Amino acid sequence: MRALGESPGSTMGASLTAHPLAWGAAWAALFGSILVVAGVFDWPTTAWLSLLALLVAPSLAATVIVLRATPRDHLAARTSVFGHFFVRYLTLVLAFFAWSASVVLGAAISTSIQLAAEGKEDDLTGIGFQVLAALTPIAAGVLWAALIVRCSWFLARLRGWQEAPESSEVPAAMLSEHPRLRRIVVGLAHPGLLLTTGLVSALLAMLAAELEFTLLV
């Protein structure tokens, strides 16, 4: 029961401070449900994009604050030699697959454009730009997903997986004058929350772009 004279706003603020991850998960669940409704009723693209932005906004904003306050070399000394080379190896492998996929996709797009234009040279450029406009969100979504995974990995090393870690590698100077706000920011900058909301937003954006590209071609 709420104490006498305690306002609902102060109660909500205290709850947010005590359980920031739970509030972030509830926020994500709310806008995830609205996204399902938007898909069922075929809401406009602008509404979709706004919902996707709101879905990832709390965890992303908190992540930006935490990572901006962390020096670039803060975790360098904590990386093993094996980890350093293994990450570089995976990067090269993914780059090779991305290059291979781009070659195959480029050939397929070129053939599709020529077939769609039916030999009309004047239509080739227009169709090419339309296909490029449809594929750009897909490429942006893939890069966004890679960024989310990378940031989540750093967050896991920086603050761990607890909702409110008692000790972490987050710089002590970050929001040191506002301990409650610091607790909320660190709680919302959770690797699991960022990974879930970020990958969902990337996947939905790519699915929408792929549907548009399929209808176009």
CNS distance restraints for C-alpha pairs under 8 A (distance, minus, plus):
assign (resid   2 and name CA) (resid   6 and name CA) 6.59 0.50 0.50
assign (resid   2 and name CA) (resid  11 and name CA) 7.90 0.50 0.50
assign (resid   6 and name CA) (resid  10 and name CA) 6.69 0.50 0.50
assign (resid   6 and name CA) (resid  11 and name CA) 7.10 0.50 0.50
assign (resid   7 and name CA) (resid  11 and name CA) 6.45 0.50 0.50
assign (resid   8 and name CA) (resid  12 and name CA) 6.14 0.50 0.50
assign (resid   9 and name CA) (resid  13 and name CA) 6.10 0.50 0.50
assign (resid  10 and name CA) (resid  14 and name CA) 6.06 0.50 0.50
assign (resid  11 and name CA) (resid  15 and name CA) 6.16 0.50 0.50
assign (resid  12 and name CA) (resid  16 and name CA) 6.08 0.50 0.50
assign (resid  13 and name CA) (resid  17 and name CA) 6.15 0.50 0.50
assign (resid  14 and name CA) (resid  18 and name CA) 6.13 0.50 0.50
assign (resid  15 and name CA) (resid  19 and name CA) 5.89 0.50 0.50
assign (resid  15 and name CA) (resid  20 and name CA) 7.73 0.50 0.50
assign (resid  16 and name CA) (resid  20 and name CA) 4.98 0.50 0.50
assign (resid  16 and name CA) (resid  23 and name CA) 6.43 0.50 0.50
assign (resid  16 and name CA) (resid 184 and name CA) 6.97 0.50 0.50
assign (resid  17 and name CA) (resid 180 and name CA) 6.14 0.50 0.50
assign (resid  17 and name CA) (resid 181 and name CA) 7.50 0.50 0.50
assign (resid  17 and name CA) (resid 183 and name CA) 6.50 0.50 0.50
assign (resid  17 and name CA) (resid 184 and name CA) 5.48 0.50 0.50
assign (resid  19 and name CA) (resid  23 and name CA) 6.52 0.50 0.50
assign (resid  19 and name CA) (resid 163 and name CA) 7.42 0.50 0.50
assign (resid  19 and name CA) (resid 187 and name CA) 7.66 0.50 0.50
assign (resid  20 and name CA) (resid  24 and name CA) 6.15 0.50 0.50
assign (resid  20 and name CA) (resid 163 and name CA) 7.35 0.50 0.50
assign (resid  20 and name CA) (resid 183 and name CA) 7.81 0.50 0.50
assign (resid  20 and name CA) (resid 184 and name CA) 5.34 0.50 0.50
assign (resid  20 and name CA) (resid 185 and name CA) 7.89 0.50 0.50
assign (resid  20 and name CA) (resid 187 and name CA) 5.13 0.50 0.50
assign (resid  20 and name CA) (resid 188 and name CA) 5.81 0.50 0.50
assign (resid  21 and name CA) (resid  25 and name CA) 6.09 0.50 0.50
assign (resid  21 and name CA) (resid 163 and name CA) 5.79 0.50 0.50
assign (resid  21 and name CA) (resid 187 and name CA) 5.37 0.50 0.50
assign (resid  21 and name CA) (resid 188 and name CA) 5.44 0.50 0.50
assign (resid  21 and name CA) (resid 190 and name CA) 7.24 0.50 0.50
assign (resid  21 and name CA) (resid 193 and name CA) 7.73 0.50 0.50
assign (resid  22 and name CA) (resid  26 and name CA) 6.14 0.50 0.50
assign (resid  23 and name CA) (resid  27 and name CA) 6.11 0.50 0.50
assign (resid  24 and name CA) (resid  28 and name CA) 6.24 0.50 0.50
assign (resid  24 and name CA) (resid  58 and name CA) 6.85 0.50 0.50
assign (resid  24 and name CA) (resid  59 and name CA) 7.15 0.50 0.50
assign (resid  24 and name CA) (resid 188 and name CA) 6.15 0.50 0.50
assign (resid  24 and name CA) (resid 193 and name CA) 7.43 0.50 0.50
assign (resid  25 and name CA) (resid  29 and name CA) 6.10 0.50 0.50
assign (resid  25 and name CA) (resid 193 and name CA) 6.93 0.50 0.50
assign (resid  26 and name CA) (resid  30 and name CA) 6.10 0.50 0.50
assign (resid  27 and name CA) (resid  31 and name CA) 6.39 0.50 0.50
assign (resid  27 and name CA) (resid  55 and name CA) 7.25 0.50 0.50
assign (resid  28 and name CA) (resid  32 and name CA) 5.82 0.50 0.50
assign (resid  28 and name CA) (resid  55 and name CA) 5.45 0.50 0.50
assign (resid  28 and name CA) (resid  56 and name CA) 7.34 0.50 0.50
assign (resid  28 and name CA) (resid 197 and name CA) 6.84 0.50 0.50
assign (resid  29 and name CA) (resid  33 and name CA) 6.10 0.50 0.50
assign (resid  30 and name CA) (resid  34 and name CA) 6.43 0.50 0.50
assign (resid  31 and name CA) (resid  35 and name CA) 6.08 0.50 0.50
assign (resid  31 and name CA) (resid  51 and name CA) 6.57 0.50 0.50
assign (resid  31 and name CA) (resid  52 and name CA) 8.00 0.50 0.50
assign (resid  31 and name CA) (resid  54 and name CA) 7.25 0.50 0.50
assign (resid  31 and name CA) (resid  55 and name CA) 5.58 0.50 0.50
assign (resid  32 and name CA) (resid  36 and name CA) 6.48 0.50 0.50
assign (resid  32 and name CA) (resid  55 and name CA) 6.92 0.50 0.50
assign (resid  33 and name CA) (resid  37 and name CA) 6.50 0.50 0.50
assign (resid  34 and name CA) (resid  38 and name CA) 6.10 0.50 0.50
assign (resid  34 and name CA) (resid  51 and name CA) 7.73 0.50 0.50
assign (resid  35 and name CA) (resid  39 and name CA) 6.16 0.50 0.50
assign (resid  35 and name CA) (resid  48 and name CA) 7.13 0.50 0.50
assign (resid  35 and name CA) (resid  51 and name CA) 6.67 0.50 0.50
assign (resid  35 and name CA) (resid  52 and name CA) 7.83 0.50 0.50
assign (resid  36 and name CA) (resid  40 and name CA) 6.27 0.50 0.50
assign (resid  37 and name CA) (resid  41 and name CA) 6.17 0.50 0.50
assign (resid  38 and name CA) (resid  42 and name CA) 5.65 0.50 0.50
assign (resid  38 and name CA) (resid  43 and name CA) 5.02 0.50 0.50
assign (resid  38 and name CA) (resid  48 and name CA) 7.07 0.50 0.50
assign (resid  39 and name CA) (resid  43 and name CA) 6.60 0.50 0.50
assign (resid  43 and name CA) (resid  47 and name CA) 6.40 0.50 0.50
assign (resid  43 and name CA) (resid  48 and name CA) 6.88 0.50 0.50
assign (resid  44 and name CA) (resid  48 and name CA) 6.53 0.50 0.50
assign (resid  45 and name CA) (resid  49 and name CA) 6.21 0.50 0.50
assign (resid  46 and name CA) (resid  50 and name CA) 6.16 0.50 0.50
assign (resid  47 and name CA) (resid  51 and name CA) 6.17 0.50 0.50
assign (resid  48 and name CA) (resid  52 and name CA) 6.19 0.50 0.50
assign (resid  49 and name CA) (resid  53 and name CA) 6.17 0.50 0.50
assign (resid  50 and name CA) (resid  54 and name CA) 6.22 0.50 0.50
assign (resid  51 and name CA) (resid  55 and name CA) 6.00 0.50 0.50
assign (resid  52 and name CA) (resid  56 and name CA) 6.62 0.50 0.50
assign (resid  52 and name CA) (resid 201 and name CA) 5.54 0.50 0.50
assign (resid  53 and name CA) (resid  57 and name CA) 5.81 0.50 0.50
assign (resid  53 and name CA) (resid 201 and name CA) 7.83 0.50 0.50
assign (resid  54 and name CA) (resid  58 and name CA) 7.68 0.50 0.50
assign (resid  55 and name CA) (resid 197 and name CA) 6.43 0.50 0.50
assign (resid  55 and name CA) (resid 201 and name CA) 7.50 0.50 0.50
assign (resid  56 and name CA) (resid  60 and name CA) 5.84 0.50 0.50
assign (resid  56 and name CA) (resid 194 and name CA) 7.21 0.50 0.50
assign (resid  56 and name CA) (resid 197 and name CA) 5.22 0.50 0.50
assign (resid  56 and name CA) (resid 198 and name CA) 5.94 0.50 0.50
assign (resid  56 and name CA) (resid 201 and name CA) 7.23 0.50 0.50
assign (resid  57 and name CA) (resid  61 and name CA) 5.80 0.50 0.50
assign (resid  58 and name CA) (resid  62 and name CA) 6.19 0.50 0.50
assign (resid  58 and name CA) (resid 188 and name CA) 6.68 0.50 0.50
assign (resid  59 and name CA) (resid  63 and name CA) 6.00 0.50 0.50
assign (resid  59 and name CA) (resid 188 and name CA) 5.13 0.50 0.50
assign (resid  59 and name CA) (resid 189 and name CA) 5.26 0.50 0.50
assign (resid  59 and name CA) (resid 190 and name CA) 7.08 0.50 0.50
assign (resid  59 and name CA) (resid 193 and name CA) 6.55 0.50 0.50
assign (resid  59 and name CA) (resid 194 and name CA) 5.40 0.50 0.50
assign (resid  59 and name CA) (resid 197 and name CA) 7.95 0.50 0.50
assign (resid  60 and name CA) (resid  64 and name CA) 6.15 0.50 0.50
assign (resid  60 and name CA) (resid 189 and name CA) 7.18 0.50 0.50
assign (resid  60 and name CA) (resid 194 and name CA) 6.49 0.50 0.50
assign (resid  61 and name CA) (resid  65 and name CA) 6.36 0.50 0.50
assign (resid  61 and name CA) (resid 189 and name CA) 7.99 0.50 0.50
assign (resid  62 and name CA) (resid  66 and name CA) 6.25 0.50 0.50
assign (resid  62 and name CA) (resid 185 and name CA) 5.06 0.50 0.50
assign (resid  62 and name CA) (resid 186 and name CA) 6.94 0.50 0.50
assign (resid  62 and name CA) (resid 188 and name CA) 5.86 0.50 0.50
assign (resid  62 and name CA) (resid 189 and name CA) 4.93 0.50 0.50
assign (resid  63 and name CA) (resid  67 and name CA) 5.98 0.50 0.50
assign (resid  63 and name CA) (resid 151 and name CA) 7.83 0.50 0.50
assign (resid  63 and name CA) (resid 155 and name CA) 7.80 0.50 0.50
assign (resid  63 and name CA) (resid 185 and name CA) 7.84 0.50 0.50
assign (resid  63 and name CA) (resid 188 and name CA) 7.62 0.50 0.50
assign (resid  63 and name CA) (resid 189 and name CA) 4.69 0.50 0.50
assign (resid  63 and name CA) (resid 190 and name CA) 7.82 0.50 0.50
assign (resid  63 and name CA) (resid 194 and name CA) 7.88 0.50 0.50
assign (resid  64 and name CA) (resid  68 and name CA) 5.81 0.50 0.50
assign (resid  65 and name CA) (resid  69 and name CA) 6.27 0.50 0.50
assign (resid  65 and name CA) (resid 185 and name CA) 7.67 0.50 0.50
assign (resid  66 and name CA) (resid  70 and name CA) 6.43 0.50 0.50
assign (resid  66 and name CA) (resid 170 and name CA) 7.03 0.50 0.50
assign (resid  66 and name CA) (resid 174 and name CA) 7.62 0.50 0.50
assign (resid  66 and name CA) (resid 185 and name CA) 7.54 0.50 0.50
assign (resid  66 and name CA) (resid 186 and name CA) 7.12 0.50 0.50
assign (resid  66 and name CA) (resid 189 and name CA) 7.24 0.50 0.50
assign (resid  67 and name CA) (resid  71 and name CA) 7.95 0.50 0.50
assign (resid  69 and name CA) (resid 170 and name CA) 7.94 0.50 0.50
assign (resid  69 and name CA) (resid 171 and name CA) 6.81 0.50 0.50
assign (resid  69 and name CA) (resid 174 and name CA) 6.12 0.50 0.50
assign (resid  70 and name CA) (resid  74 and name CA) 6.50 0.50 0.50
assign (resid  70 and name CA) (resid 170 and name CA) 6.70 0.50 0.50
assign (resid  70 and name CA) (resid 171 and name CA) 6.15 0.50 0.50
assign (resid  72 and name CA) (resid  76 and name CA) 7.90 0.50 0.50
assign (resid  73 and name CA) (resid  77 and name CA) 7.51 0.50 0.50
assign (resid  75 and name CA) (resid  79 and name CA) 6.74 0.50 0.50
assign (resid  75 and name CA) (resid 158 and name CA) 7.80 0.50 0.50
assign (resid  79 and name CA) (resid  83 and name CA) 6.26 0.50 0.50
assign (resid  79 and name CA) (resid  84 and name CA) 6.51 0.50 0.50
assign (resid  80 and name CA) (resid  84 and name CA) 6.19 0.50 0.50
assign (resid  81 and name CA) (resid  85 and name CA) 6.36 0.50 0.50
assign (resid  82 and name CA) (resid  86 and name CA) 5.89 0.50 0.50
assign (resid  83 and name CA) (resid  87 and name CA) 6.06 0.50 0.50
assign (resid  84 and name CA) (resid  88 and name CA) 6.48 0.50 0.50
assign (resid  85 and name CA) (resid  89 and name CA) 6.09 0.50 0.50
assign (resid  86 and name CA) (resid  90 and name CA) 6.23 0.50 0.50
assign (resid  87 and name CA) (resid  91 and name CA) 6.16 0.50 0.50
assign (resid  88 and name CA) (resid  92 and name CA) 6.31 0.50 0.50
assign (resid  89 and name CA) (resid  93 and name CA) 6.29 0.50 0.50
assign (resid  90 and name CA) (resid  94 and name CA) 6.08 0.50 0.50
assign (resid  91 and name CA) (resid  95 and name CA) 6.03 0.50 0.50
assign (resid  92 and name CA) (resid  96 and name CA) 6.18 0.50 0.50
assign (resid  93 and name CA) (resid  97 and name CA) 6.37 0.50 0.50
assign (resid  94 and name CA) (resid  98 and name CA) 6.04 0.50 0.50
assign (resid  95 and name CA) (resid  99 and name CA) 6.11 0.50 0.50
assign (resid  96 and name CA) (resid 100 and name CA) 6.15 0.50 0.50
assign (resid  97 and name CA) (resid 101 and name CA) 6.02 0.50 0.50
assign (resid  98 and name CA) (resid 102 and name CA) 6.10 0.50 0.50
assign (resid  99 and name CA) (resid 103 and name CA) 6.38 0.50 0.50
assign (resid 100 and name CA) (resid 104 and name CA) 6.45 0.50 0.50
assign (resid 101 and name CA) (resid 105 and name CA) 5.87 0.50 0.50
assign (resid 102 and name CA) (resid 106 and name CA) 5.77 0.50 0.50
assign (resid 103 and name CA) (resid 107 and name CA) 6.34 0.50 0.50
assign (resid 104 and name CA) (resid 108 and name CA) 6.27 0.50 0.50
assign (resid 105 and name CA) (resid 109 and name CA) 6.02 0.50 0.50
assign (resid 106 and name CA) (resid 110 and name CA) 6.12 0.50 0.50
assign (resid 107 and name CA) (resid 111 and name CA) 6.28 0.50 0.50
assign (resid 108 and name CA) (resid 112 and name CA) 6.13 0.50 0.50
assign (resid 109 and name CA) (resid 113 and name CA) 6.08 0.50 0.50
assign (resid 109 and name CA) (resid 131 and name CA) 7.91 0.50 0.50
assign (resid 110 and name CA) (resid 114 and name CA) 6.31 0.50 0.50
assign (resid 111 and name CA) (resid 115 and name CA) 6.20 0.50 0.50
assign (resid 112 and name CA) (resid 116 and name CA) 6.00 0.50 0.50
assign (resid 112 and name CA) (resid 217 and name CA) 7.19 0.50 0.50
assign (resid 113 and name CA) (resid 117 and name CA) 6.03 0.50 0.50
assign (resid 113 and name CA) (resid 124 and name CA) 6.48 0.50 0.50
assign (resid 113 and name CA) (resid 127 and name CA) 6.33 0.50 0.50
assign (resid 113 and name CA) (resid 128 and name CA) 6.38 0.50 0.50
assign (resid 113 and name CA) (resid 217 and name CA) 7.93 0.50 0.50
assign (resid 114 and name CA) (resid 118 and name CA) 6.23 0.50 0.50
assign (resid 114 and name CA) (resid 119 and name CA) 6.44 0.50 0.50
assign (resid 114 and name CA) (resid 124 and name CA) 6.74 0.50 0.50
assign (resid 115 and name CA) (resid 119 and name CA) 7.25 0.50 0.50
assign (resid 116 and name CA) (resid 127 and name CA) 7.83 0.50 0.50
assign (resid 116 and name CA) (resid 217 and name CA) 7.25 0.50 0.50
assign (resid 117 and name CA) (resid 121 and name CA) 7.29 0.50 0.50
assign (resid 117 and name CA) (resid 123 and name CA) 5.57 0.50 0.50
assign (resid 117 and name CA) (resid 124 and name CA) 5.81 0.50 0.50
assign (resid 117 and name CA) (resid 127 and name CA) 7.40 0.50 0.50
assign (resid 120 and name CA) (resid 124 and name CA) 6.87 0.50 0.50
assign (resid 121 and name CA) (resid 125 and name CA) 7.81 0.50 0.50
assign (resid 122 and name CA) (resid 126 and name CA) 7.70 0.50 0.50
assign (resid 123 and name CA) (resid 127 and name CA) 6.15 0.50 0.50
assign (resid 124 and name CA) (resid 128 and name CA) 5.97 0.50 0.50
assign (resid 125 and name CA) (resid 129 and name CA) 6.26 0.50 0.50
assign (resid 126 and name CA) (resid 130 and name CA) 6.32 0.50 0.50
assign (resid 127 and name CA) (resid 131 and name CA) 6.18 0.50 0.50
assign (resid 128 and name CA) (resid 132 and name CA) 6.15 0.50 0.50
assign (resid 129 and name CA) (resid 133 and name CA) 6.06 0.50 0.50
assign (resid 130 and name CA) (resid 134 and name CA) 6.28 0.50 0.50
assign (resid 130 and name CA) (resid 216 and name CA) 7.94 0.50 0.50
assign (resid 131 and name CA) (resid 135 and name CA) 6.14 0.50 0.50
assign (resid 131 and name CA) (resid 213 and name CA) 6.74 0.50 0.50
assign (resid 131 and name CA) (resid 216 and name CA) 7.50 0.50 0.50
assign (resid 131 and name CA) (resid 217 and name CA) 7.62 0.50 0.50
assign (resid 132 and name CA) (resid 136 and name CA) 6.03 0.50 0.50
assign (resid 133 and name CA) (resid 137 and name CA) 7.60 0.50 0.50
assign (resid 134 and name CA) (resid 138 and name CA) 7.65 0.50 0.50
assign (resid 134 and name CA) (resid 209 and name CA) 6.07 0.50 0.50
assign (resid 134 and name CA) (resid 210 and name CA) 7.47 0.50 0.50
assign (resid 134 and name CA) (resid 212 and name CA) 6.56 0.50 0.50
assign (resid 134 and name CA) (resid 213 and name CA) 5.27 0.50 0.50
assign (resid 135 and name CA) (resid 139 and name CA) 6.46 0.50 0.50
assign (resid 135 and name CA) (resid 209 and name CA) 6.89 0.50 0.50
assign (resid 135 and name CA) (resid 210 and name CA) 7.46 0.50 0.50
assign (resid 135 and name CA) (resid 213 and name CA) 6.92 0.50 0.50
assign (resid 136 and name CA) (resid 140 and name CA) 6.12 0.50 0.50
assign (resid 137 and name CA) (resid 141 and name CA) 5.93 0.50 0.50
assign (resid 137 and name CA) (resid 205 and name CA) 7.17 0.50 0.50
assign (resid 137 and name CA) (resid 206 and name CA) 6.52 0.50 0.50
assign (resid 137 and name CA) (resid 209 and name CA) 6.01 0.50 0.50
assign (resid 138 and name CA) (resid 142 and name CA) 6.32 0.50 0.50
assign (resid 138 and name CA) (resid 205 and name CA) 7.33 0.50 0.50
assign (resid 138 and name CA) (resid 206 and name CA) 4.78 0.50 0.50
assign (resid 138 and name CA) (resid 209 and name CA) 6.01 0.50 0.50
assign (resid 138 and name CA) (resid 210 and name CA) 7.00 0.50 0.50
assign (resid 139 and name CA) (resid 143 and name CA) 6.33 0.50 0.50
assign (resid 140 and name CA) (resid 144 and name CA) 5.98 0.50 0.50
assign (resid 141 and name CA) (resid 145 and name CA) 6.12 0.50 0.50
assign (resid 141 and name CA) (resid 202 and name CA) 4.92 0.50 0.50
assign (resid 141 and name CA) (resid 203 and name CA) 7.12 0.50 0.50
assign (resid 141 and name CA) (resid 205 and name CA) 6.46 0.50 0.50
assign (resid 141 and name CA) (resid 206 and name CA) 5.73 0.50 0.50
assign (resid 142 and name CA) (resid 146 and name CA) 6.34 0.50 0.50
assign (resid 142 and name CA) (resid 202 and name CA) 7.04 0.50 0.50
assign (resid 142 and name CA) (resid 206 and name CA) 7.79 0.50 0.50
assign (resid 143 and name CA) (resid 147 and name CA) 6.23 0.50 0.50
assign (resid 144 and name CA) (resid 148 and name CA) 6.20 0.50 0.50
assign (resid 144 and name CA) (resid 198 and name CA) 7.95 0.50 0.50
assign (resid 144 and name CA) (resid 202 and name CA) 6.48 0.50 0.50
assign (resid 145 and name CA) (resid 149 and name CA) 6.24 0.50 0.50
assign (resid 145 and name CA) (resid 198 and name CA) 6.78 0.50 0.50
assign (resid 145 and name CA) (resid 199 and name CA) 5.65 0.50 0.50
assign (resid 145 and name CA) (resid 202 and name CA) 5.84 0.50 0.50
assign (resid 146 and name CA) (resid 150 and name CA) 6.19 0.50 0.50
assign (resid 147 and name CA) (resid 151 and name CA) 6.10 0.50 0.50
assign (resid 148 and name CA) (resid 152 and name CA) 6.00 0.50 0.50
assign (resid 148 and name CA) (resid 194 and name CA) 7.06 0.50 0.50
assign (resid 148 and name CA) (resid 195 and name CA) 6.18 0.50 0.50
assign (resid 148 and name CA) (resid 198 and name CA) 5.96 0.50 0.50
assign (resid 148 and name CA) (resid 199 and name CA) 7.09 0.50 0.50
assign (resid 149 and name CA) (resid 153 and name CA) 6.15 0.50 0.50
assign (resid 149 and name CA) (resid 195 and name CA) 6.34 0.50 0.50
assign (resid 150 and name CA) (resid 154 and name CA) 6.46 0.50 0.50
assign (resid 151 and name CA) (resid 155 and name CA) 6.15 0.50 0.50
assign (resid 151 and name CA) (resid 191 and name CA) 7.78 0.50 0.50
assign (resid 152 and name CA) (resid 156 and name CA) 6.14 0.50 0.50
assign (resid 152 and name CA) (resid 190 and name CA) 7.71 0.50 0.50
assign (resid 152 and name CA) (resid 191 and name CA) 4.45 0.50 0.50
assign (resid 152 and name CA) (resid 192 and name CA) 7.23 0.50 0.50
assign (resid 152 and name CA) (resid 194 and name CA) 6.43 0.50 0.50
assign (resid 152 and name CA) (resid 195 and name CA) 6.01 0.50 0.50
assign (resid 153 and name CA) (resid 157 and name CA) 6.50 0.50 0.50
assign (resid 153 and name CA) (resid 191 and name CA) 6.95 0.50 0.50
assign (resid 154 and name CA) (resid 158 and name CA) 5.92 0.50 0.50
assign (resid 155 and name CA) (resid 159 and name CA) 5.80 0.50 0.50
assign (resid 155 and name CA) (resid 160 and name CA) 6.89 0.50 0.50
assign (resid 155 and name CA) (resid 189 and name CA) 7.31 0.50 0.50
assign (resid 155 and name CA) (resid 190 and name CA) 6.86 0.50 0.50
assign (resid 155 and name CA) (resid 191 and name CA) 5.49 0.50 0.50
assign (resid 156 and name CA) (resid 160 and name CA) 4.52 0.50 0.50
assign (resid 156 and name CA) (resid 161 and name CA) 6.11 0.50 0.50
assign (resid 156 and name CA) (resid 190 and name CA) 7.63 0.50 0.50
assign (resid 156 and name CA) (resid 191 and name CA) 5.63 0.50 0.50
assign (resid 157 and name CA) (resid 169 and name CA) 7.98 0.50 0.50
assign (resid 158 and name CA) (resid 168 and name CA) 6.31 0.50 0.50
assign (resid 158 and name CA) (resid 169 and name CA) 4.96 0.50 0.50
assign (resid 158 and name CA) (resid 170 and name CA) 6.10 0.50 0.50
assign (resid 159 and name CA) (resid 165 and name CA) 6.74 0.50 0.50
assign (resid 159 and name CA) (resid 167 and name CA) 7.74 0.50 0.50
assign (resid 159 and name CA) (resid 168 and name CA) 4.76 0.50 0.50
assign (resid 159 and name CA) (resid 169 and name CA) 5.93 0.50 0.50
assign (resid 159 and name CA) (resid 170 and name CA) 6.41 0.50 0.50
assign (resid 159 and name CA) (resid 186 and name CA) 7.75 0.50 0.50
assign (resid 159 and name CA) (resid 190 and name CA) 7.97 0.50 0.50
assign (resid 160 and name CA) (resid 165 and name CA) 7.18 0.50 0.50
assign (resid 160 and name CA) (resid 168 and name CA) 7.18 0.50 0.50
assign (resid 160 and name CA) (resid 191 and name CA) 7.96 0.50 0.50
assign (resid 161 and name CA) (resid 165 and name CA) 7.88 0.50 0.50
assign (resid 161 and name CA) (resid 190 and name CA) 6.75 0.50 0.50
assign (resid 161 and name CA) (resid 191 and name CA) 6.86 0.50 0.50
assign (resid 161 and name CA) (resid 192 and name CA) 7.49 0.50 0.50
assign (resid 162 and name CA) (resid 190 and name CA) 7.97 0.50 0.50
assign (resid 163 and name CA) (resid 187 and name CA) 5.35 0.50 0.50
assign (resid 163 and name CA) (resid 190 and name CA) 7.16 0.50 0.50
assign (resid 164 and name CA) (resid 183 and name CA) 6.78 0.50 0.50
assign (resid 164 and name CA) (resid 186 and name CA) 6.97 0.50 0.50
assign (resid 164 and name CA) (resid 187 and name CA) 5.45 0.50 0.50
assign (resid 170 and name CA) (resid 174 and name CA) 7.59 0.50 0.50
assign (resid 172 and name CA) (resid 176 and name CA) 6.42 0.50 0.50
assign (resid 174 and name CA) (resid 182 and name CA) 7.22 0.50 0.50
assign (resid 175 and name CA) (resid 179 and name CA) 6.61 0.50 0.50
assign (resid 175 and name CA) (resid 181 and name CA) 7.12 0.50 0.50
assign (resid 175 and name CA) (resid 182 and name CA) 5.46 0.50 0.50
assign (resid 176 and name CA) (resid 182 and name CA) 7.21 0.50 0.50
assign (resid 178 and name CA) (resid 182 and name CA) 6.15 0.50 0.50
assign (resid 179 and name CA) (resid 183 and name CA) 6.17 0.50 0.50
assign (resid 180 and name CA) (resid 184 and name CA) 6.39 0.50 0.50
assign (resid 181 and name CA) (resid 185 and name CA) 6.13 0.50 0.50
assign (resid 182 and name CA) (resid 186 and name CA) 6.06 0.50 0.50
assign (resid 183 and name CA) (resid 187 and name CA) 5.98 0.50 0.50
assign (resid 184 and name CA) (resid 188 and name CA) 6.12 0.50 0.50
assign (resid 185 and name CA) (resid 189 and name CA) 6.04 0.50 0.50
assign (resid 186 and name CA) (resid 190 and name CA) 7.05 0.50 0.50
assign (resid 188 and name CA) (resid 193 and name CA) 7.43 0.50 0.50
assign (resid 189 and name CA) (resid 193 and name CA) 7.45 0.50 0.50
assign (resid 189 and name CA) (resid 194 and name CA) 6.91 0.50 0.50
assign (resid 190 and name CA) (resid 194 and name CA) 6.15 0.50 0.50
assign (resid 191 and name CA) (resid 195 and name CA) 5.89 0.50 0.50
assign (resid 192 and name CA) (resid 196 and name CA) 6.06 0.50 0.50
assign (resid 193 and name CA) (resid 197 and name CA) 6.14 0.50 0.50
assign (resid 194 and name CA) (resid 198 and name CA) 5.59 0.50 0.50
assign (resid 195 and name CA) (resid 199 and name CA) 5.86 0.50 0.50
assign (resid 196 and name CA) (resid 200 and name CA) 6.08 0.50 0.50
assign (resid 197 and name CA) (resid 201 and name CA) 6.10 0.50 0.50
assign (resid 198 and name CA) (resid 202 and name CA) 6.19 0.50 0.50
assign (resid 199 and name CA) (resid 203 and name CA) 5.95 0.50 0.50
assign (resid 200 and name CA) (resid 204 and name CA) 6.08 0.50 0.50
assign (resid 201 and name CA) (resid 205 and name CA) 6.10 0.50 0.50
assign (resid 202 and name CA) (resid 206 and name CA) 6.15 0.50 0.50
assign (resid 203 and name CA) (resid 207 and name CA) 6.10 0.50 0.50
assign (resid 204 and name CA) (resid 208 and name CA) 6.15 0.50 0.50
assign (resid 205 and name CA) (resid 209 and name CA) 6.22 0.50 0.50
assign (resid 206 and name CA) (resid 210 and name CA) 5.96 0.50 0.50
assign (resid 207 and name CA) (resid 211 and name CA) 6.12 0.50 0.50
assign (resid 208 and name CA) (resid 212 and name CA) 6.30 0.50 0.50
assign (resid 209 and name CA) (resid 213 and name CA) 6.15 0.50 0.50
assign (resid 210 and name CA) (resid 214 and name CA) 6.08 0.50 0.50
assign (resid 211 and name CA) (resid 215 and name CA) 6.24 0.50 0.50
assign (resid 212 and name CA) (resid 216 and name CA) 6.13 0.50 0.50
assign (resid 213 and name CA) (resid 217 and name CA) 6.12 0.50 0.50
